[in-house]
Amino acid sequence: MNALSIVVGLLYAVICVALVVIVLSQEGKEQGLGAIGGGFTPDTYWNKIKGRSREGMLKKITVLCSVLFVVLSVLLSMSFL
């Protein structure tokens, strides 16, 4: 094992733990069965600023960690490093 694969393996483990923590810290959708019919979301002030709130930031970080997780998974499985 070379140093690069050790670093990537450690980075992969850190991203895995971060992804679990971030997903568990997010709030649920709470729409219930209303989401089946398309779900009505009124045009409120909260819905307009949701992307700049804590939940919006957590969603963006979740997407980033998920992409890094998939990319590192593919690289590690190909034994590219």
C-alpha positions in Angstrom: 0.0 0.0 0.0 1.3 3.4 -0.9 0.8 6.6 0.9 -1.8 7.9 -1.6 -4.1 5.0 -1.0 -3.8 5.4 2.7 -4.7 9.1 2.5 -7.7 8.3 0.2 -8.9 5.5 2.5 -8.8 7.9 5.5 -10.6 10.6 3.5 -13.2 8.0 2.5 -13.7 7.0 6.1 -14.1 10.7 7.2 -16.6 11.3 4.4 -18.6 8.3 5.4 -18.8 9.4 9.0 -19.6 13.0 8.0 -22.4 11.8 5.7 -24.0 9.8 8.4 -23.9 12.6 10.9 -25.2 15.2 8.4 -28.1 13.0 7.3 -29.1 12.2 10.8 -29.0 15.9 11.8 -31.5 16.9 9.1 -35.2 17.3 9.9 -37.9 15.1 8.3 -40.2 16.3 5.6 -43.4 15.8 7.7 -45.6 15.8 4.6 -46.9 12.3 5.2 -49.4 11.0 2.7 -49.9 14.5 1.3 -46.7 14.0 -0.7 -48.3 11.2 -2.8 -50.7 13.7 -4.5 -47.9 16.1 -5.3 -48.0 17.9 -2.0 -49.1 21.5 -1.8 -46.4 23.9 -0.7 -47.6 27.4 -0.3 -45.5 30.3 -1.4 -44.4 31.5 2.1 -41.5 33.5 3.2 -40.0 30.4 4.8 -40.1 28.4 1.6 -38.4 31.3 -0.2 -35.4 31.5 2.1 -35.1 27.8 2.8 -32.0 27.5 0.7 -30.2 30.0 2.9 -31.2 28.4 6.2 -29.6 25.7 8.2 -31.6 23.0 6.4 -30.6 24.4 3.0 -26.9 24.4 4.0 -27.2 20.8 5.3 -28.8 19.7 2.0 -26.0 21.2 0.0 -23.3 19.6 2.2 -25.2 16.3 1.9 -25.1 16.5 -1.9 -21.4 17.4 -1.8 -20.5 14.5 0.6 -22.6 12.1 -1.5 -20.8 13.0 -4.7 -17.4 12.6 -3.0 -18.5 9.3 -1.5 -19.5 7.9 -4.9 -16.3 9.2 -6.7 -14.0 7.8 -4.0 -16.0 4.5 -4.0 -15.4 4.1 -7.7 -11.8 5.1 -7.5 -11.1 2.7 -4.6 -13.0 -0.2 -6.3 -11.1 0.2 -9.5 -7.8 0.1 -7.5 -6.8 3.2 -9.4 -4.9 4.5 -6.4 
